[in-house]
Amino acid sequence: MKINKEDYKAVIYSGCTIESRNASICNLEDWLMNRNFAPRNKYQVWSDRWRFHQLYYNLDEAIDKFLELKNKQR
């Protein structure tokens, strides 16, 4: 079974974080107790391996970057 971009969106919308192969993505609103600190629909993509951290307001852009980092090879 191949996972597509819509599957990743559904997981993020449901409130889960995805950690896979050197990259992670989450909706910050789901992780902060005081929602005043994170505007709605602010997504975080990070990778310790690639020393990358970025916030996105657009989920499509965040997923694109997540997939890029996840599939990146040395």
JOZIVEN-V275955 format. One record per pair of residues at least 24 apart in sequence whose C-alpha atoms are under 6 Angstrom apart, sorted by the first residue. I is the first residue (numbers start at 1). GAP is how many residues later the second one is. If there is no record, write none. Layout:
i,gap
I,GAP
I,GAP
//
This chain:
i,gap
21,49
22,25
22,48
23,24
23,46
23,47
//
